[in-house]
Amino acid sequence: VNKKKILIISSANPVIGAGVGASDMYQLFIEKGYDVDLLTKYKINGYDSFLSVYDKNEKDAFFTSKMGLIFNALLHRLFFRQKKGYHFFYKKESCPPVPIKKVLKKINKSYDFVIVYFWQSMLSFATVQAIHEKLKTQFIFVSADYSIMSGGCHFTIDCDKFKTGC
C-alpha cells in the first residue's frame, strides 16, 4: 500500500498555544496511516520526531533573546525597506526571517502535499515558492485565524490597516 506523504509546516511552537493544532493534525494523520513530518522553526524538547530548521530550542536561540531581537529589528530596518503598496508579513518578501536555504535544507524527501499551518516569523511567499519548486507538489494553507485574509492581522471587522501595515 502506497502511504500518502505529508509535510506540515508550523512556525508556531506545535506543543503550546495556537500551534497545538499542527501537532494535533500530525497525530491524526499518523493514526490514519499516513507518512507525516512536521517542520517547525525550533527544536522541541521531547519531540524528536519533529523536524526543525534550527537545532536549538527557542529559549537557546540568539534571535529570541532580548539582544537578538534588537539586532534583528535593527538589521531589518537598515536593509529591508518597505516597498510601496501592499505587503503581507514582511517589508520584503524575498528576505524572510528564516533564510530560504535553511528551510529547504531540512526538507529531504518528496511529499504528496504540504500543509502550511502557521508561517509568520519563518516563511514568506518566496519561501513557499522555493518549497514548491523543490517538491512540485500541492499546498494546503490552514487559516487558524484571520491573518491570512487580512494581511497579517488577527482581527477583521472594519479595519483596513492591512493596506499599509499595523
C-alpha positions, 0 to 999 in steps of 0.5 A: 500500500502506497502511504500518502506523504505529508509535510506540515509546516508550523512556525508556531511552537506545535506543543503550546498555544495556537500551534497545538493544532499542527501537532494535533493534525500530525497525530491524526494523520499518523493514526490514519496511516499516513507518512507525516513530518512536521517542520517547525522553526525550533527544536522541541524538547521531547519531540524528536520526531519533529523536524526543525530548521534550527537545532536549538530550542527557542529559549537557546536561540540568539534571535529570541533573546532580548539582544537578538531581537534588537539586532534583528529589528535593527538589521531589518530596518537598515536593509529591508525597506518597505516597498510601496503598496501592499505587503503581507508579513514582511517589508520584503518578501524575498528576505524572510526571517528564516533564510530560504536555504535553511528551510529547504535544507531540512526538507529531504524527501518528496511529499504528496502535499504540504500543509502550511499551518502557521508561517509568520516569523519563518516563511514568506511567499518566496519561501513557499515558492522555493518549497514548491519548486523543490517538491512540485507538489500541492499546498494546503494553507490552514487559516487558524485565524484571520491573518491570512485574509487580512494581511497579517492581522488577527482581527477583521471587522472594519479595519483596513490597516492591512493596506499599509501595515499595523 
